């Protein structure tokens, strides 16, 4: 596969690696961007394993809690200007309320909202506001109680990041602090048993390759891997992370101390995973002027 300058640039920006190292990584992995990131990590050449495919899109995440049920929905818009529009915010809030009675985005699209299905309400808003909108996703969580937190709130119950924490127990203040922790730290799963096994296997393979580069005996490598994987799991699973409110405790220990049991969580951030095509400013102006 031909490796383009754009591929090399993208890999350099996502890892901090040098140009020649990035080019070699892509060559060695037949242009597979994720594999190239891992190759650079193995060689100790990646400053960070950042991915370049999490370009932000605009819109809002809205959350609603009713009893032991919480929902989060993402409503996208083309511009941040529209996301600040009171009518758009009202729509996002109403959709989140309707989501309490739905189980999937498909269900939600067909759910009645003031005499019309949600999808028609969105169509009406597009016609009125003049900008495309997409109901991208929804997630629901249930427990004895649900705590909610919104980061970068545009108005009550909606913003750029929405978090829901399902728990049993009565300490709502600690549960909300844990929701704030999740917004800031973005854990991959509640605990190791809830973690996607492919994430663990991939990291273990990378760490094994890194360890073998040291030239140490296999029995030494096994011990090295054991320690590194323990550290890795402590960094990406919620209950094992150092609690941002009190780093002397893990989140799990803080929950236990507060008399609550964490059952699950949802963290939703506007635009995560959406790739947005970018134009240079000159091309954008020329296009607007009808010359592109």
N, C-alpha and C positions, 0 to 999 in steps of 0.2 A: 504494500500500500504506500502511495506517495505521501510524504510528510510535508505539509505546507508551512510557510512562515507563520501563518495565523495559528496553526496548531501549536507550534513552538512557543509563540507569544502567550497563548492561553495557558499553557502548562507552566511557563515561567511566572506568570501573574498569580497562579493558584498555589505555587509551591515555594517561590523565592529562589528557585534553582537558577544556575547560570545557563546561558543560551546553548552552549555545546552539550552540557549535561542534559538539558531538556530534550534536545534533538536526539541524543543517543538513547534516552529513555523511551522515546516514541518509536525509534527504529527497532529497539530490542523487543518492544511489545506490539509491533505491527500497528501502531497508531491508536491503540486502546488507551484513552485518556486516564481512566481509573487505574488500569494496570501500570501505566507509566508513573503515576503518583506513588504507587506502592513500590515500584522499582527504585525510584529516587529515595524513598524512605529506607529501603533495604541498604542502599549504598551510603546512607547518611547525608544525602545531598538535598533533601527537602527540608526547608525551614519550618514548614507547616503543611499538614495534610488537608489543606483547604480545597474545597471543590468549587469549580467555576460555574456551576449550574444552578445557583441559588439566587439569581438576579431578582430583585424585588419588583413586584407588581403593586399597583395601587388598590385602595379599597379599605375595608374594615373587617375585623373579626368582632362579632357580637356574641355575648354570652347571656344565658338566662338560667336561673335556678328556681325550681319549684319543688319544695319538699326535699325528697331524696333523689331528685333527678336534675341533671344539669345538661345543657346543650351549648355547643359552640358552632357558629356558622361563619363562613367566609363569603362575603359579597365583594366581588372585584369591580373596579372601575378603571377607566383608561388613565385618569389623572388624579393626583392628590387633591386638586382643587374641588373636584366633584365629591371626593370622600369627605370633605369638610362641609358639604352642602347639607342643610338641615333636612331637606326632603329625602336625600339619600340615607342619612342617619336614621330617620324615622322608618324608612323601608327596611333597613338592616335590622333594627330593633323588632319590628313587627314580624319579620321572617324568623328571627330567633324565637319569638314567642310561639309561632306556629310550629316550629321544629320540636317543641316539647311533645307534640302529638304524632311525630313522624319517626321513622327508623333509619331511613336512607335519604340521600339527596333526591333520588327519583321520587320517593314518597312525598318528600317536602315540596317538590315542584308542583305536584298535583293537589296538595293540601289547600283547602279553602281558607282564604284570608279576606274577610270582608265581602264575601259574595263572589269572589273570583279565585281561581287557582293562583298559587304563588307565582308560577311562571308567567301568567298574564299580567299580574301586578308589576313584575319586572319589565315586561314589554311596554306597559303603559309608562313606566318611569323613564325608560330609554327614549320614548317618543317625546316626553315632556322635557327632560333634561338635555337630551341631544348628545348623549355619550353612551357607548356600549357598556353593558353591565353583565356580569356572569355570577350566578350562584354556583360557586366552585365545589364546596364540600360542607359537610356537617358531621359532628361527632357527638355522641350521647354517652353519659356516664351515670351510674346509679350507685347508691349506698345508703347507709342510715342517714348520713348528712353529706352535703356537697358544698365546698368552699369555692369561691370564684375570685379571680383577680385579673384586672386588665391593665396592661402596661402601655404607656403613651396614650392614655385615654383621650378620645376626641370628645366624648360626652359619656354620660353614665352608662356603663355596661358594654362599651365598645371602644376599640382602639386597634393598635398595630399587633399586639400579642394578647391572646386570651388564654387563661389557664383555669381548669376545673380540677378539684381534688375530691375524690370520694373517700369517705372515712367513717369509722364508727367511733363513738365517744362524744364528749360534750365541749371540748376546748376549741371553739371556733376561731379564736385569735391565733393559736398555734397553727391550725390548718391553713389559715390565710397566709401566714408567714411562709409556710411550706409552698403554697401556691406562688408566692413572690420569688422564692428560691428557684422554683421550676422555670419561671419566666426568665430569670437571669442566667441560669446554668444549663438549661436545656438537656436534662438527662435522657438517655435513649430508652430506658425502661424502668419500671418500679423496682425490680430486683432481677437477679440472674435468671430465675426461672421464667421470667416474662421477656427475656431478651431474645431477639432473633438469633438462632444458633449460627447462621451464616456470618453474622458480625463477629462473633467470637472466633470462629474458624479462620476467617480472613485475617484478623489481627494476630492470631497465633502463628499463622503461616508467615506473615511479615516479620514478626519477632524472631521466629526460628531462622529465617534467612539472615536477619541482622546479626544474630548470635553466631551463626556459622561463619560469617565474614571475619569474626574475631580469631578463628582458627583453634578455638578451645575444644577439648574432648567432648564427645556426645553427652557423657554423664554430667559434666559441668554445665553444658548447654541446657539440659533438662531442668536443672536447678535454677538457672538464669530465667528460663521461660516461665517457670512456676511463679517466681517473684514478680516478673513483669506483667503477667496476666492478672495476678491478684491486684496489682496497682491499676491496671487498665479497667477492670471490673468495678473497682472502687470509685473510679472517676466518671463512669457512664451510667451506673445504676443509682437511682434516687436514694434508696435507703442507706447506701454505703458512702454517699458523698458527704463531705464536710459541710455542715449547715451554715449558710452565709450569715445567719443571725448570730450564731455562736459556733465558730469553727472548731472549738474544742469537742463538740459533739457531732456525730453523724446525724443525718436527717432521721434515720430509723431510731436512734437513741433519743433524739429530741421528741419524737412522736410518742415513744414509750413513756418518757418522763412526764409528758402531758396527758397520758392516759388515753391516747387515741391510737387506732389501728388504721394504717393507710391501705386502701383497697384498690386504688388505681388513680390515674390522672390523664388529662388531656392537655396538650399544649399546642396551640394553633397560632401561627404567625402569618401575617399577610404576605402573600407572594412567594412563600418558600417553595422551591422546586419549579417555579415558572421561569422559563427562559424567555427573555425579552430581546428582540433584535434591536441593536443599537446602530444609529447612523452618526456620522460625524456632523458637526454643527453646520458646516458649509453645505453639505449634501441636503440636510434638512431644510435649510433656508431656500436652496434652489428648488427643491421639491414643492415647497409651499408657494413659491413664485411661479410654478408651472413650467420650470425648466428642467426638472429631473425626470 
